[in-house]
Amino acid sequence: MLNHQSQQYELGFMQMYSAEGRLSLFLFSVVFFCLSYILSINPIRIIDYIDQSLTPALLGVLAILLMALLQK
């Protein structure tokens, strides 16, 4: 086990895929930082994506909760 692993790698990737070793940590780090770089190039795009996808999902969940409340 490596001593200096990232928290995302230990808590997410290792538990889901039970992968240990330097190669899997290296590949995870490359993918993680590439995605971070791509998302940080244009931060306005992130806000637009969140607005277009999470807002309708949140409204849908609230509607389901309201219907469940009114049926009782």
Predicted model as a PDB file, atoms N, CA, C, CB and O in Angstrom, pLDDT in the B-factor column:
MODEL        1                                                                  
ATOM      1  N   MET A   1       0.838  -1.180   0.000  1.00 47.00           N  
ATOM      2  CA  MET A   1       0.000   0.000   0.000  1.00 47.00           C  
ATOM      3  C   MET A   1       0.879   1.237   0.000  1.00 47.00           C  
ATOM      4  CB  MET A   1      -0.952   0.001   1.209  1.00 47.00           C  
ATOM      5  O   MET A   1       1.865   1.308   0.734  1.00 47.00           O  
ATOM      6  N   LEU A   2       0.527   2.194  -0.810  1.00 47.00           N  
ATOM      7  CA  LEU A   2       1.299   3.419  -0.911  1.00 47.00           C  
ATOM      8  C   LEU A   2       0.928   4.368   0.219  1.00 47.00           C  
ATOM      9  CB  LEU A   2       1.076   4.089  -2.272  1.00 47.00           C  
ATOM     10  O   LEU A   2      -0.215   4.387   0.677  1.00 47.00           O  
ATOM     11  N   ASN A   3       1.893   5.146   0.659  1.00 46.00           N  
ATOM     12  CA  ASN A   3       1.650   6.050   1.782  1.00 46.00           C  
ATOM     13  C   ASN A   3       1.000   7.359   1.367  1.00 46.00           C  
ATOM     14  CB  ASN A   3       2.939   6.339   2.488  1.00 46.00           C  
ATOM     15  O   ASN A   3       0.278   7.964   2.160  1.00 46.00           O  
ATOM     16  N   HIS A   4       1.241   7.811   0.137  1.00 49.00           N  
ATOM     17  CA  HIS A   4       0.785   9.141  -0.267  1.00 49.00           C  
ATOM     18  C   HIS A   4      -0.289   9.056  -1.344  1.00 49.00           C  
ATOM     19  CB  HIS A   4       1.961   9.976  -0.769  1.00 49.00           C  
ATOM     20  O   HIS A   4      -0.159   9.680  -2.397  1.00 49.00           O  
ATOM     21  N   GLN A   5      -1.325   8.307  -1.098  1.00 51.00           N  
ATOM     22  CA  GLN A   5      -2.413   8.205  -2.072  1.00 51.00           C  
ATOM     23  C   GLN A   5      -3.412   9.326  -1.851  1.00 51.00           C  
ATOM     24  CB  GLN A   5      -3.115   6.833  -1.975  1.00 51.00           C  
ATOM     25  O   GLN A   5      -3.575   9.825  -0.737  1.00 51.00           O  
ATOM     26  N   SER A   6      -4.062   9.704  -2.907  1.00 65.00           N  
ATOM     27  CA  SER A   6      -5.062  10.756  -2.784  1.00 65.00           C  
ATOM     28  C   SER A   6      -6.315  10.217  -2.107  1.00 65.00           C  
ATOM     29  CB  SER A   6      -5.407  11.341  -4.162  1.00 65.00           C  
ATOM     30  O   SER A   6      -6.592   9.018  -2.142  1.00 65.00           O  
ATOM     31  N   GLN A   7      -7.044  11.102  -1.507  1.00 63.00           N  
ATOM     32  CA  GLN A   7      -8.261  10.706  -0.799  1.00 63.00           C  
ATOM     33  C   GLN A   7      -9.296  10.148  -1.760  1.00 63.00           C  
ATOM     34  CB  GLN A   7      -8.845  11.892  -0.033  1.00 63.00           C  
ATOM     35  O   GLN A   7      -9.982   9.182  -1.426  1.00 63.00           O  
ATOM     36  N   GLN A   8      -9.425  10.726  -2.934  1.00 63.00           N  
ATOM     37  CA  GLN A   8     -10.395  10.246  -3.907  1.00 63.00           C  
ATOM     38  C   GLN A   8     -10.052   8.832  -4.340  1.00 63.00           C  
ATOM     39  CB  GLN A   8     -10.451  11.178  -5.121  1.00 63.00           C  
ATOM     40  O   GLN A   8     -10.944   8.006  -4.539  1.00 63.00           O  
ATOM     41  N   TYR A   9      -8.782   8.552  -4.485  1.00 63.00           N  
ATOM     42  CA  TYR A   9      -8.352   7.229  -4.914  1.00 63.00           C  
ATOM     43  C   TYR A   9      -8.653   6.192  -3.839  1.00 63.00           C  
ATOM     44  CB  TYR A   9      -6.858   7.232  -5.247  1.00 63.00           C  
ATOM     45  O   TYR A   9      -9.177   5.119  -4.137  1.00 63.00           O  
ATOM     46  N   GLU A  10      -8.324   6.511  -2.594  1.00 64.00           N  
ATOM     47  CA  GLU A  10      -8.535   5.558  -1.508  1.00 64.00           C  
ATOM     48  C   GLU A  10     -10.015   5.324  -1.227  1.00 64.00           C  
ATOM     49  CB  GLU A  10      -7.847   6.044  -0.251  1.00 64.00           C  
ATOM     50  O   GLU A  10     -10.442   4.182  -1.056  1.00 64.00           O  
ATOM     51  N   LEU A  11     -10.792   6.390  -1.179  1.00 60.00           N  
ATOM     52  CA  LEU A  11     -12.198   6.253  -0.784  1.00 60.00           C  
ATOM     53  C   LEU A  11     -13.114   5.868  -1.930  1.00 60.00           C  
ATOM     54  CB  LEU A  11     -12.681   7.534  -0.183  1.00 60.00           C  
ATOM     55  O   LEU A  11     -14.164   5.267  -1.701  1.00 60.00           O  
ATOM     56  N   GLY A  12     -12.748   6.195  -3.138  1.00 63.00           N  
ATOM     57  CA  GLY A  12     -13.624   5.911  -4.265  1.00 63.00           C  
ATOM     58  C   GLY A  12     -13.165   4.758  -5.120  1.00 63.00           C  
ATOM     59  O   GLY A  12     -13.835   3.729  -5.203  1.00 63.00           O  
ATOM     60  N   PHE A  13     -12.051   4.924  -5.740  1.00 65.00           N  
ATOM     61  CA  PHE A  13     -11.591   3.966  -6.745  1.00 65.00           C  
ATOM     62  C   PHE A  13     -11.190   2.627  -6.132  1.00 65.00           C  
ATOM     63  CB  PHE A  13     -10.420   4.545  -7.512  1.00 65.00           C  
ATOM     64  O   PHE A  13     -11.589   1.575  -6.632  1.00 65.00           O  
ATOM     65  N   MET A  14     -10.409   2.656  -5.060  1.00 65.00           N  
ATOM     66  CA  MET A  14      -9.931   1.406  -4.461  1.00 65.00           C  
ATOM     67  C   MET A  14     -11.074   0.563  -3.917  1.00 65.00           C  
ATOM     68  CB  MET A  14      -8.938   1.702  -3.347  1.00 65.00           C  
ATOM     69  O   MET A  14     -11.054  -0.661  -4.051  1.00 65.00           O  
ATOM     70  N   GLN A  15     -12.062   1.191  -3.312  1.00 60.00           N  
ATOM     71  CA  GLN A  15     -13.166   0.441  -2.727  1.00 60.00           C  
ATOM     72  C   GLN A  15     -14.080  -0.143  -3.794  1.00 60.00           C  
ATOM     73  CB  GLN A  15     -13.963   1.328  -1.795  1.00 60.00           C  
ATOM     74  O   GLN A  15     -14.614  -1.239  -3.625  1.00 60.00           O  
ATOM     75  N   MET A  16     -14.261   0.583  -4.889  1.00 63.00           N  
ATOM     76  CA  MET A  16     -15.153   0.100  -5.943  1.00 63.00           C  
ATOM     77  C   MET A  16     -14.498  -0.981  -6.789  1.00 63.00           C  
ATOM     78  CB  MET A  16     -15.589   1.254  -6.830  1.00 63.00           C  
ATOM     79  O   MET A  16     -15.156  -1.941  -7.191  1.00 63.00           O  
ATOM     80  N   TYR A  17     -13.216  -0.834  -7.061  1.00 65.00           N  
ATOM     81  CA  TYR A  17     -12.553  -1.752  -7.984  1.00 65.00           C  
ATOM     82  C   TYR A  17     -11.487  -2.609  -7.324  1.00 65.00           C  
ATOM     83  CB  TYR A  17     -11.937  -0.980  -9.104  1.00 65.00           C  
ATOM     84  O   TYR A  17     -10.839  -3.412  -7.995  1.00 65.00           O  
ATOM     85  N   SER A  18     -11.296  -2.455  -6.032  1.00 65.00           N  
ATOM     86  CA  SER A  18     -10.278  -3.179  -5.259  1.00 65.00           C  
ATOM     87  C   SER A  18      -8.942  -3.235  -5.992  1.00 65.00           C  
ATOM     88  CB  SER A  18     -10.756  -4.598  -4.954  1.00 65.00           C  
ATOM     89  O   SER A  18      -8.330  -4.295  -6.119  1.00 65.00           O  
ATOM     90  N   ALA A  19      -8.509  -2.090  -6.466  1.00 63.00           N  
ATOM     91  CA  ALA A  19      -7.247  -1.984  -7.201  1.00 63.00           C  
ATOM     92  C   ALA A  19      -6.202  -1.335  -6.309  1.00 63.00           C  
ATOM     93  CB  ALA A  19      -7.428  -1.171  -8.514  1.00 63.00           C  
ATOM     94  O   ALA A  19      -6.454  -0.295  -5.700  1.00 63.00           O  
ATOM     95  N   GLU A  20      -5.046  -1.944  -6.236  1.00 68.00           N  
ATOM     96  CA  GLU A  20      -3.938  -1.375  -5.483  1.00 68.00           C  
ATOM     97  C   GLU A  20      -2.699  -1.431  -6.348  1.00 68.00           C  
ATOM     98  CB  GLU A  20      -3.716  -2.125  -4.141  1.00 68.00           C  
ATOM     99  O   GLU A  20      -2.573  -2.285  -7.225  1.00 68.00           O  
ATOM    100  N   GLY A  21      -1.797  -0.523  -6.094  1.00 69.00           N  
ATOM    101  CA  GLY A  21      -0.545  -0.525  -6.827  1.00 69.00           C  
ATOM    102  C   GLY A  21      -0.251   0.823  -7.446  1.00 69.00           C  
ATOM    103  O   GLY A  21      -1.109   1.701  -7.527  1.00 69.00           O  
ATOM    104  N   ARG A  22       0.972   0.955  -7.873  1.00 74.00           N  
ATOM    105  CA  ARG A  22       1.418   2.230  -8.430  1.00 74.00           C  
ATOM    106  C   ARG A  22       0.810   2.518  -9.795  1.00 74.00           C  
ATOM    107  CB  ARG A  22       2.920   2.248  -8.535  1.00 74.00           C  
ATOM    108  O   ARG A  22       0.529   3.676 -10.104  1.00 74.00           O  
ATOM    109  N   LEU A  23       0.602   1.505 -10.614  1.00 79.00           N  
ATOM    110  CA  LEU A  23       0.054   1.739 -11.949  1.00 79.00           C  
ATOM    111  C   LEU A  23      -1.384   2.233 -11.877  1.00 79.00           C  
ATOM    112  CB  LEU A  23       0.125   0.462 -12.784  1.00 79.00           C  
ATOM    113  O   LEU A  23      -1.752   3.176 -12.579  1.00 79.00           O  
ATOM    114  N   SER A  24      -2.198   1.608 -11.036  1.00 74.00           N  
ATOM    115  CA  SER A  24      -3.587   2.058 -10.932  1.00 74.00           C  
ATOM    116  C   SER A  24      -3.667   3.457 -10.329  1.00 74.00           C  
ATOM    117  CB  SER A  24      -4.407   1.075 -10.087  1.00 74.00           C  
ATOM    118  O   SER A  24      -4.523   4.246 -10.730  1.00 74.00           O  
ATOM    119  N   LEU A  25      -2.800   3.780  -9.379  1.00 76.00           N  
ATOM    120  CA  LEU A  25      -2.770   5.129  -8.817  1.00 76.00           C  
ATOM    121  C   LEU A  25      -2.346   6.134  -9.872  1.00 76.00           C  
ATOM    122  CB  LEU A  25      -1.824   5.194  -7.613  1.00 76.00           C  
ATOM    123  O   LEU A  25      -2.914   7.223  -9.951  1.00 76.00           O  
ATOM    124  N   PHE A  26      -1.357   5.787 -10.683  1.00 81.00           N  
ATOM    125  CA  PHE A  26      -0.900   6.682 -11.747  1.00 81.00           C  
ATOM    126  C   PHE A  26      -2.011   6.922 -12.767  1.00 81.00           C  
ATOM    127  CB  PHE A  26       0.343   6.099 -12.443  1.00 81.00           C  
ATOM    128  O   PHE A  26      -2.258   8.065 -13.152  1.00 81.00           O  
ATOM    129  N   LEU A  27      -2.677   5.863 -13.206  1.00 82.00           N  
ATOM    130  CA  LEU A  27      -3.748   6.013 -14.191  1.00 82.00           C  
ATOM    131  C   LEU A  27      -4.911   6.821 -13.626  1.00 82.00           C  
ATOM    132  CB  LEU A  27      -4.242   4.641 -14.654  1.00 82.00           C  
ATOM    133  O   LEU A  27      -5.475   7.670 -14.316  1.00 82.00           O  
ATOM    134  N   PHE A  28      -5.266   6.560 -12.380  1.00 79.00           N  
ATOM    135  CA  PHE A  28      -6.332   7.328 -11.742  1.00 79.00           C  
ATOM    136  C   PHE A  28      -5.953   8.800 -11.660  1.00 79.00           C  
ATOM    137  CB  PHE A  28      -6.633   6.776 -10.340  1.00 79.00           C  
ATOM    138  O   PHE A  28      -6.781   9.668 -11.934  1.00 79.00           O  
ATOM    139  N   SER A  29      -4.708   9.089 -11.286  1.00 81.00           N  
ATOM    140  CA  SER A  29      -4.251  10.471 -11.165  1.00 81.00           C  
ATOM    141  C   SER A  29      -4.281  11.187 -12.509  1.00 81.00           C  
ATOM    142  CB  SER A  29      -2.842  10.514 -10.583  1.00 81.00           C  
ATOM    143  O   SER A  29      -4.688  12.347 -12.584  1.00 81.00           O  
ATOM    144  N   VAL A  30      -3.856  10.510 -13.568  1.00 87.00           N  
ATOM    145  CA  VAL A  30      -3.867  11.119 -14.897  1.00 87.00           C  
ATOM    146  C   VAL A  30      -5.295  11.447 -15.321  1.00 87.00           C  
ATOM    147  CB  VAL A  30      -3.205  10.183 -15.928  1.00 87.00           C  
ATOM    148  O   VAL A  30      -5.566  12.551 -15.793  1.00 87.00           O  
ATOM    149  N   VAL A  31      -6.206  10.496 -15.154  1.00 85.00           N  
ATOM    150  CA  VAL A  31      -7.605  10.723 -15.540  1.00 85.00           C  
ATOM    151  C   VAL A  31      -8.228  11.824 -14.679  1.00 85.00           C  
ATOM    152  CB  VAL A  31      -8.425   9.414 -15.410  1.00 85.00           C  
ATOM    153  O   VAL A  31      -8.930  12.693 -15.195  1.00 85.00           O  
ATOM    154  N   PHE A  32      -7.973  11.788 -13.374  1.00 82.00           N  
ATOM    155  CA  PHE A  32      -8.544  12.772 -12.463  1.00 82.00           C  
ATOM    156  C   PHE A  32      -8.084  14.184 -12.807  1.00 82.00           C  
ATOM    157  CB  PHE A  32      -8.170  12.438 -11.026  1.00 82.00           C  
ATOM    158  O   PHE A  32      -8.900  15.103 -12.879  1.00 82.00           O  
ATOM    159  N   PHE A  33      -6.780  14.360 -13.020  1.00 86.00           N  
ATOM    160  CA  PHE A  33      -6.279  15.702 -13.303  1.00 86.00           C  
ATOM    161  C   PHE A  33      -6.628  16.168 -14.708  1.00 86.00           C  
ATOM    162  CB  PHE A  33      -4.782  15.744 -13.114  1.00 86.00           C  
ATOM    163  O   PHE A  33      -6.775  17.370 -14.929  1.00 86.00           O  
ATOM    164  N   CYS A  34      -6.763  15.267 -15.653  1.00 89.00           N  
ATOM    165  CA  CYS A  34      -7.227  15.654 -16.990  1.00 89.00           C  
ATOM    166  C   CYS A  34      -8.667  16.156 -16.931  1.00 89.00           C  
ATOM    167  CB  CYS A  34      -7.116  14.464 -17.971  1.00 89.00           C  
ATOM    168  O   CYS A  34      -9.000  17.176 -17.535  1.00 89.00           O  
ATOM    169  N   LEU A  35      -9.525  15.432 -16.198  1.00 84.00           N  
ATOM    170  CA  LEU A  35     -10.911  15.887 -16.050  1.00 84.00           C  
ATOM    171  C   LEU A  35     -10.986  17.213 -15.295  1.00 84.00           C  
ATOM    172  CB  LEU A  35     -11.745  14.824 -15.323  1.00 84.00           C  
ATOM    173  O   LEU A  35     -11.778  18.090 -15.643  1.00 84.00           O  
ATOM    174  N   SER A  36     -10.163  17.352 -14.270  1.00 83.00           N  
ATOM    175  CA  SER A  36     -10.140  18.612 -13.522  1.00 83.00           C  
ATOM    176  C   SER A  36      -9.704  19.765 -14.403  1.00 83.00           C  
ATOM    177  CB  SER A  36      -9.213  18.504 -12.318  1.00 83.00           C  
ATOM    178  O   SER A  36     -10.264  20.858 -14.321  1.00 83.00           O  
ATOM    179  N   TYR A  37      -8.713  19.531 -15.241  1.00 88.00           N  
ATOM    180  CA  TYR A  37      -8.233  20.579 -16.152  1.00 88.00           C  
ATOM    181  C   TYR A  37      -9.305  20.944 -17.174  1.00 88.00           C  
ATOM    182  CB  TYR A  37      -6.950  20.123 -16.874  1.00 88.00           C  
ATOM    183  O   TYR A  37      -9.549  22.123 -17.432  1.00 88.00           O  
ATOM    184  N   ILE A  38      -9.935  19.945 -17.745  1.00 84.00           N  
ATOM    185  CA  ILE A  38     -10.967  20.198 -18.748  1.00 84.00           C  
ATOM    186  C   ILE A  38     -12.126  20.994 -18.144  1.00 84.00           C  
ATOM    187  CB  ILE A  38     -11.481  18.870 -19.337  1.00 84.00           C  
ATOM    188  O   ILE A  38     -12.651  21.913 -18.773  1.00 84.00           O  
ATOM    189  N   LEU A  39     -12.521  20.633 -16.914  1.00 80.00           N  
ATOM    190  CA  LEU A  39     -13.624  21.347 -16.278  1.00 80.00           C  
ATOM    191  C   LEU A  39     -13.240  22.748 -15.831  1.00 80.00           C  
ATOM    192  CB  LEU A  39     -14.124  20.566 -15.098  1.00 80.00           C  
ATOM    193  O   LEU A  39     -14.100  23.626 -15.751  1.00 80.00           O  
ATOM    194  N   SER A  40     -11.956  22.974 -15.536  1.00 84.00           N  
ATOM    195  CA  SER A  40     -11.545  24.289 -15.049  1.00 84.00           C  
ATOM    196  C   SER A  40     -11.193  25.258 -16.172  1.00 84.00           C  
ATOM    197  CB  SER A  40     -10.366  24.143 -14.129  1.00 84.00           C  
ATOM    198  O   SER A  40     -10.992  26.444 -15.910  1.00 84.00           O  
ATOM    199  N   ILE A  41     -11.115  24.790 -17.404  1.00 87.00           N  
ATOM    200  CA  ILE A  41     -10.799  25.679 -18.519  1.00 87.00           C  
ATOM    201  C   ILE A  41     -11.888  26.741 -18.672  1.00 87.00           C  
ATOM    202  CB  ILE A  41     -10.641  24.874 -19.828  1.00 87.00           C  
ATOM    203  O   ILE A  41     -11.592  27.922 -18.856  1.00 87.00           O  
ATOM    204  N   ASN A  42     -13.138  26.315 -18.596  1.00 81.00           N  
ATOM    205  CA  ASN A  42     -14.254  27.228 -18.784  1.00 81.00           C  
ATOM    206  C   ASN A  42     -15.251  27.036 -17.640  1.00 81.00           C  
ATOM    207  CB  ASN A  42     -14.937  26.998 -20.166  1.00 81.00           C  
ATOM    208  O   ASN A  42     -16.184  26.242 -17.770  1.00 81.00           O  
ATOM    209  N   PRO A  43     -15.071  27.748 -16.520  1.00 79.00           N  
ATOM    210  CA  PRO A  43     -15.946  27.524 -15.362  1.00 79.00           C  
ATOM    211  C   PRO A  43     -17.404  27.908 -15.607  1.00 79.00           C  
ATOM    212  CB  PRO A  43     -15.426  28.298 -14.187  1.00 79.00           C  
ATOM    213  O   PRO A  43     -18.289  27.380 -14.933  1.00 79.00           O  
ATOM    214  N   ILE A  44     -17.678  28.802 -16.540  1.00 81.00           N  
ATOM    215  CA  ILE A  44     -19.062  29.167 -16.846  1.00 81.00           C  
ATOM    216  C   ILE A  44     -19.808  27.958 -17.407  1.00 81.00           C  
ATOM    217  CB  ILE A  44     -19.110  30.347 -17.849  1.00 81.00           C  
ATOM    218  O   ILE A  44     -21.003  27.789 -17.163  1.00 81.00           O  
ATOM    219  N   ARG A  45     -19.109  27.135 -18.147  1.00 81.00           N  
ATOM    220  CA  ARG A  45     -19.717  25.939 -18.726  1.00 81.00           C  
ATOM    221  C   ARG A  45     -20.187  24.969 -17.637  1.00 81.00           C  
ATOM    222  CB  ARG A  45     -18.722  25.240 -19.659  1.00 81.00           C  
ATOM    223  O   ARG A  45     -21.212  24.305 -17.787  1.00 81.00           O  
ATOM    224  N   ILE A  46     -19.435  24.896 -16.554  1.00 81.00           N  
ATOM    225  CA  ILE A  46     -19.820  24.025 -15.437  1.00 81.00           C  
ATOM    226  C   ILE A  46     -21.131  24.513 -14.833  1.00 81.00           C  
ATOM    227  CB  ILE A  46     -18.705  23.985 -14.354  1.00 81.00           C  
ATOM    228  O   ILE A  46     -22.024  23.715 -14.548  1.00 81.00           O  
ATOM    229  N   ILE A  47     -21.244  25.813 -14.641  1.00 82.00           N  
ATOM    230  CA  ILE A  47     -22.464  26.380 -14.064  1.00 82.00           C  
ATOM    231  C   ILE A  47     -23.651  26.126 -14.983  1.00 82.00           C  
ATOM    232  CB  ILE A  47     -22.297  27.892 -13.811  1.00 82.00           C  
ATOM    233  O   ILE A  47     -24.740  25.801 -14.508  1.00 82.00           O  
ATOM    234  N   ASP A  48     -23.458  26.270 -16.293  1.00 83.00           N  
ATOM    235  CA  ASP A  48     -24.539  26.007 -17.248  1.00 83.00           C  
ATOM    236  C   ASP A  48     -24.966  24.542 -17.201  1.00 83.00           C  
ATOM    237  CB  ASP A  48     -24.099  26.381 -18.673  1.00 83.00           C  
ATOM    238  O   ASP A  48     -26.159  24.241 -17.243  1.00 83.00           O  
ATOM    239  N   TYR A  49     -23.993  23.630 -17.113  1.00 79.00           N  
ATOM    240  CA  TYR A  49     -24.312  22.206 -17.056  1.00 79.00           C  
ATOM    241  C   TYR A  49     -25.090  21.872 -15.789  1.00 79.00           C  
ATOM    242  CB  TYR A  49     -23.033  21.368 -17.125  1.00 79.00           C  
ATOM    243  O   TYR A  49     -26.070  21.129 -15.835  1.00 79.00           O  
ATOM    244  N   ILE A  50     -24.655  22.418 -14.665  1.00 80.00           N  
ATOM    245  CA  ILE A  50     -25.358  22.169 -13.402  1.00 80.00           C  
ATOM    246  C   ILE A  50     -26.769  22.742 -13.473  1.00 80.00           C  
ATOM    247  CB  ILE A  50     -24.582  22.787 -12.206  1.00 80.00           C  
ATOM    248  O   ILE A  50     -27.728  22.115 -13.022  1.00 80.00           O  
ATOM    249  N   ASP A  51     -26.883  23.925 -14.037  1.00 84.00           N  
ATOM    250  CA  ASP A  51     -28.192  24.565 -14.143  1.00 84.00           C  
ATOM    251  C   ASP A  51     -29.139  23.754 -15.019  1.00 84.00           C  
ATOM    252  CB  ASP A  51     -28.045  25.977 -14.701  1.00 84.00           C  
ATOM    253  O   ASP A  51     -30.315  23.608 -14.686  1.00 84.00           O  
ATOM    254  N   GLN A  52     -28.648  23.232 -16.124  1.00 87.00           N  
ATOM    255  CA  GLN A  52     -29.503  22.502 -17.066  1.00 87.00           C  
ATOM    256  C   GLN A  52     -29.851  21.100 -16.590  1.00 87.00           C  
ATOM    257  CB  GLN A  52     -28.828  22.417 -18.410  1.00 87.00           C  
ATOM    258  O   GLN A  52     -30.891  20.568 -16.980  1.00 87.00           O  
ATOM    259  N   SER A  53     -29.017  20.486 -15.761  1.00 85.00           N  
ATOM    260  CA  SER A  53     -29.281  19.098 -15.385  1.00 85.00           C  
ATOM    261  C   SER A  53     -29.798  18.941 -13.957  1.00 85.00           C  
ATOM    262  CB  SER A  53     -28.031  18.288 -15.549  1.00 85.00           C  
ATOM    263  O   SER A  53     -30.734  18.177 -13.721  1.00 85.00           O  
ATOM    264  N   LEU A  54     -29.204  19.648 -13.011  1.00 89.00           N  
ATOM    265  CA  LEU A  54     -29.600  19.429 -11.626  1.00 89.00           C  
ATOM    266  C   LEU A  54     -30.872  20.164 -11.222  1.00 89.00           C  
ATOM    267  CB  LEU A  54     -28.493  19.841 -10.727  1.00 89.00           C  
ATOM    268  O   LEU A  54     -31.612  19.676 -10.367  1.00 89.00           O  
ATOM    269  N   THR A  55     -31.138  21.304 -11.805  1.00 88.00           N  
ATOM    270  CA  THR A  55     -32.343  22.040 -11.444  1.00 88.00           C  
ATOM    271  C   THR A  55     -33.615  21.264 -11.791  1.00 88.00           C  
ATOM    272  CB  THR A  55     -32.355  23.388 -12.142  1.00 88.00           C  
ATOM    273  O   THR A  55     -34.495  21.155 -10.937  1.00 88.00           O  
ATOM    274  N   PRO A  56     -33.755  20.716 -13.011  1.00 91.00           N  
ATOM    275  CA  PRO A  56     -34.941  19.898 -13.276  1.00 91.00           C  
ATOM    276  C   PRO A  56     -35.003  18.634 -12.404  1.00 91.00           C  
ATOM    277  CB  PRO A  56     -34.970  19.504 -14.742  1.00 91.00           C  
ATOM    278  O   PRO A  56     -36.086  18.202 -12.009  1.00 91.00           O  
ATOM    279  N   ALA A  57     -33.861  18.061 -12.114  1.00 91.00           N  
ATOM    280  CA  ALA A  57     -33.852  16.870 -11.251  1.00 91.00           C  
ATOM    281  C   ALA A  57     -34.328  17.231  -9.848  1.00 91.00           C  
ATOM    282  CB  ALA A  57     -32.434  16.245 -11.190  1.00 91.00           C  
ATOM    283  O   ALA A  57     -35.093  16.481  -9.242  1.00 91.00           O  
ATOM    284  N   LEU A  58     -33.890  18.354  -9.337  1.00 92.00           N  
ATOM    285  CA  LEU A  58     -34.318  18.802  -8.016  1.00 92.00           C  
ATOM    286  C   LEU A  58     -35.813  19.102  -7.993  1.00 92.00           C  
ATOM    287  CB  LEU A  58     -33.528  20.040  -7.592  1.00 92.00           C  
ATOM    288  O   LEU A  58     -36.505  18.738  -7.043  1.00 92.00           O  
ATOM    289  N   LEU A  59     -36.305  19.752  -9.015  1.00 94.00           N  
ATOM    290  CA  LEU A  59     -37.739  20.026  -9.092  1.00 94.00           C  
ATOM    291  C   LEU A  59     -38.551  18.734  -9.180  1.00 94.00           C  
ATOM    292  CB  LEU A  59     -38.043  20.918 -10.296  1.00 94.00           C  
ATOM    293  O   LEU A  59     -39.631  18.638  -8.597  1.00 94.00           O  
ATOM    294  N   GLY A  60     -38.042  17.755  -9.897  1.00 94.00           N  
ATOM    295  CA  GLY A  60     -38.717  16.457  -9.985  1.00 94.00           C  
ATOM    296  C   GLY A  60     -38.775  15.755  -8.641  1.00 94.00           C  
ATOM    297  O   GLY A  60     -39.809  15.196  -8.274  1.00 94.00           O  
ATOM    298  N   VAL A  61     -37.681  15.780  -7.912  1.00 95.00           N  
ATOM    299  CA  VAL A  61     -37.656  15.159  -6.577  1.00 95.00           C  
ATOM    300  C   VAL A  61     -38.619  15.883  -5.648  1.00 95.00           C  
ATOM    301  CB  VAL A  61     -36.222  15.177  -5.985  1.00 95.00           C  
ATOM    302  O   VAL A  61     -39.342  15.241  -4.886  1.00 95.00           O  
ATOM    303  N   LEU A  62     -38.637  17.196  -5.699  1.00 95.00           N  
ATOM    304  CA  LEU A  62     -39.577  17.950  -4.864  1.00 95.00           C  
ATOM    305  C   LEU A  62     -41.022  17.640  -5.233  1.00 95.00           C  
ATOM    306  CB  LEU A  62     -39.319  19.449  -4.994  1.00 95.00           C  
ATOM    307  O   LEU A  62     -41.872  17.542  -4.348  1.00 95.00           O  
ATOM    308  N   ALA A  63     -41.317  17.485  -6.519  1.00 95.00           N  
ATOM    309  CA  ALA A  63     -42.674  17.140  -6.939  1.00 95.00           C  
ATOM    310  C   ALA A  63     -43.068  15.759  -6.429  1.00 95.00           C  
ATOM    311  CB  ALA A  63     -42.790  17.192  -8.467  1.00 95.00           C  
ATOM    312  O   ALA A  63     -44.198  15.568  -5.980  1.00 95.00           O  
ATOM    313  N   ILE A  64     -42.161  14.801  -6.491  1.00 96.00           N  
ATOM    314  CA  ILE A  64     -42.434  13.447  -5.982  1.00 96.00           C  
ATOM    315  C   ILE A  64     -42.689  13.482  -4.484  1.00 96.00           C  
ATOM    316  CB  ILE A  64     -41.259  12.494  -6.297  1.00 96.00           C  
ATOM    317  O   ILE A  64     -43.605  12.824  -3.991  1.00 96.00           O  
ATOM    318  N   LEU A  65     -41.880  14.250  -3.757  1.00 95.00           N  
ATOM    319  CA  LEU A  65     -42.087  14.361  -2.305  1.00 95.00           C  
ATOM    320  C   LEU A  65     -43.408  15.029  -2.000  1.00 95.00           C  
ATOM    321  CB  LEU A  65     -40.945  15.144  -1.649  1.00 95.00           C  
ATOM    322  O   LEU A  65     -44.089  14.621  -1.059  1.00 95.00           O  
ATOM    323  N   LEU A  66     -43.797  16.035  -2.754  1.00 95.00           N  
ATOM    324  CA  LEU A  66     -45.067  16.713  -2.530  1.00 95.00           C  
ATOM    325  C   LEU A  66     -46.246  15.777  -2.802  1.00 95.00           C  
ATOM    326  CB  LEU A  66     -45.166  17.960  -3.412  1.00 95.00           C  
ATOM    327  O   LEU A  66     -47.222  15.775  -2.053  1.00 95.00           O  
ATOM    328  N   MET A  67     -46.157  14.989  -3.863  1.00 94.00           N  
ATOM    329  CA  MET A  67     -47.220  14.023  -4.162  1.00 94.00           C  
ATOM    330  C   MET A  67     -47.326  12.956  -3.069  1.00 94.00           C  
ATOM    331  CB  MET A  67     -46.966  13.356  -5.523  1.00 94.00           C  
ATOM    332  O   MET A  67     -48.426  12.565  -2.678  1.00 94.00           O  
ATOM    333  N   ALA A  68     -46.184  12.495  -2.585  1.00 93.00           N  
ATOM    334  CA  ALA A  68     -46.199  11.502  -1.521  1.00 93.00           C  
ATOM    335  C   ALA A  68     -46.794  12.079  -0.246  1.00 93.00           C  
ATOM    336  CB  ALA A  68     -44.789  10.983  -1.257  1.00 93.00           C  
ATOM    337  O   ALA A  68     -47.490  11.382   0.492  1.00 93.00           O  
ATOM    338  N   LEU A  69     -46.522  13.343   0.010  1.00 92.00           N  
ATOM    339  CA  LEU A  69     -47.074  14.005   1.191  1.00 92.00           C  
ATOM    340  C   LEU A  69     -48.580  14.186   1.083  1.00 92.00           C  
ATOM    341  CB  LEU A  69     -46.407  15.354   1.396  1.00 92.00           C  
ATOM    342  O   LEU A  69     -49.303  14.014   2.065  1.00 92.00           O  
ATOM    343  N   LEU A  70     -49.054  14.534  -0.113  1.00 92.00           N  
ATOM    344  CA  LEU A  70     -50.491  14.781  -0.298  1.00 92.00           C  
ATOM    345  C   LEU A  70     -51.296  13.489  -0.305  1.00 92.00           C  
ATOM    346  CB  LEU A  70     -50.732  15.539  -1.597  1.00 92.00           C  
ATOM    347  O   LEU A  70     -52.497  13.526  -0.038  1.00 92.00           O  
ATOM    348  N   GLN A  71     -50.683  12.355  -0.598  1.00 90.00           N  
ATOM    349  CA  GLN A  71     -51.409  11.085  -0.631  1.00 90.00           C  
ATOM    350  C   GLN A  71     -51.641  10.522   0.762  1.00 90.00           C  
ATOM    351  CB  GLN A  71     -50.655  10.074  -1.469  1.00 90.00           C  
ATOM    352  O   GLN A  71     -52.487   9.644   0.929  1.00 90.00           O  
ATOM    353  N   LYS A  72     -50.929  10.993   1.752  1.00 75.00           N  
ATOM    354  CA  LYS A  72     -51.096  10.456   3.116  1.00 75.00           C  
ATOM    355  C   LYS A  72     -52.265  11.015   3.809  1.00 75.00           C  
ATOM    356  CB  LYS A  72     -49.896  10.711   3.937  1.00 75.00           C  
ATOM    357  O   LYS A  72     -52.531  10.660   4.958  1.00 75.00           O  
TER     358      LYS A  72                                                      
ENDMDL                                                                          
END                                                                             
